[in-house]
Amino acid sequence: MAKLTQAIQNKLQIDVKYFLKNGTWSSLVQFTQMVSGIVIAMVLTRVLTQELYGYYGFLFSIFSLLGLLSITEMARSVFRSSAKGEAGNLAEIFWFRFKWSLLGTAIMIGLGVWYFHQANDILGWGFLVLSLFFPFYFAPGMWKSFLEGEKNFKTSFYYYLVVSLFKTVATILAAYFYRDYVVAIIFFSLASFCLVNIYFYLKVLKKAKKHKVSKETIDYGFYLTKMSFLANVANYFDRMLLGFFMAPSIFAVYSIALVPSETFGGFLKALLNTTIPKFIDAGYERSIKKMFKTLKWILPLLVVGIFIAIVCTPYAILFVFTPKYEQSILWAQIMLLSTFFMFLEGLFYNLNMAYAKRKVILKITMIFPLIRMGCIAGGFMMNGVMGIIWAHMVYRAINTSLYIYFLKTDK
C-alpha cells in the first residue's frame, strides 16, 4: 500500500498522504453538512406545503445574504493567519464581527415590520426571529477556520458533527411538534445551532491565545469582505429574483433543484480547502506548475463523478423529496454540469488567497459578480427559471477563462 501511495504521489506530484488524511476529514465535514441538510429538507418537504417551504427557504436566503454584514470573509483571513500561527487575537476578531452583526439585526427587524405592514405575518415573525439570533450565528463560527488553518481537520470534523446533530435534531423535533408553524421551526433550529457554536468558539479561544497576534488578520478580513460584497449579492441574486417575483412554491422547487449541485460542489470545496496550507508551503511559482500537472489527472475523474451524479439525481430526488418535487429533476441535472467549472474556480481562488494576490482578488471580486448577475438576469428575462438554470453554466465558464487569463498576465 505504501508503494502504491508513493507511486501515485510521484505521478501526480502532490502529497497524497496529506490529501488523503486531511481531505478525508474535510470531506466528512461536508458529508455531515450534506446529510444534515438533506435530512432537514426531507422532513420539511413532507411536513410543510410547497408554499411554506418556499417561505422557509426565502427567509434563510435573506439571512445568509445579510451575513455579509457580520464580516463573513473574516473566516478566510483567520484560516490564513492560523496556518501561519498568527491568530492570537481571536477574541478581538469576535467582538469586531459581533458589533457589525448588529447592523444586520436592525435590517431584519425593519424587514419584519415592513412585512407585518404588508399583512404577511409569516415573513414578519420570521425576520424578527432571525434578527434575534443573527449576531450569535456568524461571529463565533471562526473556530472551524482556526482549526483547519492549523491542519487540525479531525477536531474540526468532530466539533462540526456535534453542531450539526444538535441543529438537525432540534429542527426535526420542532417540525414534528409545530407542523405548519415555520417560525417555530426556525426558532428552535437557530437556538440549538447558536448555543453549540458559542461553546466551541470558547473552547478554541483557549488554543488561540498560544498563537502570535497579527493585526493584519482583521484588516485583511475586512478587506476581503468589502471586496466580496458584490459576490455575496450575486450568490443569492437568483433566489432574490425568484423570491420577489415568483410564487413561494416555485422557490421551493428551485431550492430542491440546487441540492445535488450544492452537495457535489460542497465536497469539491471541502477538498479544495486543504490546498491553501499546501500552496503556502510550496511557493507561488511551484504551486502553479504542480497544479496544472495535477489537473491532467484530476479533471477526467471529475467528469466521471459529475456523470454519475447526473444519473443518480432522478432517483435521489424522488426518493428523498417525494414525487411532488419531480419538476426539480431536470433543473438539478443541468446545474450539476456547472460543477466542473466550480471546481476550477475554487482552485484558482485558493491559489490567489494563499498568496494574498490583492490585485487579482480585486479584479475577480468586481468583475465576476457582475458577470454572474448579468447572466442570471438575462436568463430570467429570456426564459424564466430555466434561463437562470443555464446561466449557472455560462457564468462559471466565463469566470474560469478569466482566471486563466489573470494567472498568465499577473506575475
Disulfide bonds with the S-S distance in Angstrom:
none
